[in-house]
Amino acid sequence: MLNLSSGIDSLTNFKRQTAEYLQRLHQSGEPVVLTVNGKAEVVVQDAAAYQKLVEAAARADREETVAAIRAGLADVEAGKTKPARAVLRGLAKKYGIPVTEK
């Protein structure tokens, strides 16, 4: 989580005190937003903390995918689905698209 009291600093300060910043990044695991002319330009973060962030995002993505699949299967079991061909025919009719049946 970004600490707004100590997690924002200038790129110039970072360049002047890189070793100190790296030590702080390793110890805290928190990212630092670096600014140029007062505007946020880049975020720096310890590699281990970044890896945890990537893994958490991947887990969340998998959980969302599994939840969507389960919802789809529940819809099938509840009879809330229609055959794709019927849906496509309905859309074609609605939007005046000619259909060729095979």
C-alpha positions in Angstrom: 0.0 0.0 0.0 1.3 3.4 -0.9 2.1 5.6 2.2 1.2 9.2 1.2 3.3 10.7 3.9 6.5 9.0 2.8 5.7 7.3 -0.4 6.0 10.3 -2.8 9.3 12.0 -3.7 11.1 13.6 -6.5 13.1 11.7 -9.1 16.0 14.1 -8.4 16.0 13.0 -4.7 15.9 9.4 -5.8 18.9 9.8 -8.1 20.9 11.6 -5.4 20.2 9.1 -2.7 19.6 5.8 -4.6 21.2 3.6 -2.0 19.1 4.9 0.8 15.9 4.6 -1.3 16.8 1.0 -2.2 17.4 0.1 1.4 14.0 1.7 2.4 12.3 -0.2 -0.4 13.7 -3.5 0.7 12.9 -2.9 4.4 9.3 -1.6 3.9 8.2 -3.4 0.8 6.2 -0.3 0.0 6.4 1.4 -3.4 7.5 5.0 -3.9 6.0 7.4 -6.4 8.6 9.5 -8.1 7.7 12.9 -9.5 9.1 15.1 -12.2 8.1 18.8 -11.9 5.5 17.8 -9.3 3.7 15.2 -11.4 3.8 11.5 -10.8 6.0 9.9 -13.4 7.1 6.5 -12.2 6.6 4.0 -9.3 9.6 2.1 -7.9 9.2 -1.0 -5.8 11.2 -3.8 -4.3 11.4 -6.9 -6.6 10.0 -9.2 -3.9 7.1 -6.9 -3.2 6.4 -6.6 -6.9 6.4 -10.4 -7.2 3.8 -10.7 -4.4 1.7 -8.1 -6.2 1.9 -10.0 -9.5 1.0 -13.3 -7.8 -2.0 -11.7 -6.0 -3.3 -10.3 -9.3 -2.9 -13.7 -11.0 -4.9 -15.3 -8.1 -7.6 -12.7 -8.4 -7.8 -13.2 -12.1 -8.1 -17.0 -11.7 -10.8 -16.6 -9.0 -12.8 -14.3 -11.3 -12.5 -16.7 -14.1 -13.6 -19.7 -12.0 -16.6 -17.6 -10.6 -17.6 -16.7 -14.2 -17.5 -20.4 -15.3 -19.5 -21.5 -12.2 -22.1 -18.8 -13.0 -22.3 -20.0 -16.6 -22.7 -23.6 -15.5 -25.4 -22.6 -13.0 -27.3 -20.8 -15.9 -27.1 -23.9 -18.0 -28.5 -26.0 -15.1 -31.3 -23.5 -14.5 -32.2 -23.5 -18.2 -31.3 -19.8 -18.6 -29.5 -20.4 -21.9 -30.4 -20.5 -25.6 -28.7 -22.2 -28.5 -26.2 -20.0 -30.2 -27.8 -20.4 -33.6 -31.1 -19.2 -32.3 -29.5 -16.2 -30.7 -27.6 -15.4 -33.9 -30.8 -15.7 -36.0 -32.6 -13.4 -33.6 -29.8 -10.8 -33.8 -29.7 -11.1 -37.6 -33.5 -10.5 -37.8 -33.3 -7.6 -35.4 -30.6 -5.8 -37.3 -31.7 -6.8 -40.8 -28.7 -9.0 -41.6 -29.3 -11.6 -44.3 -28.8 -15.2 -43.0 -27.8 -18.2 -45.1 -28.7 -21.5 -43.5 -26.4 -24.5 -43.8 
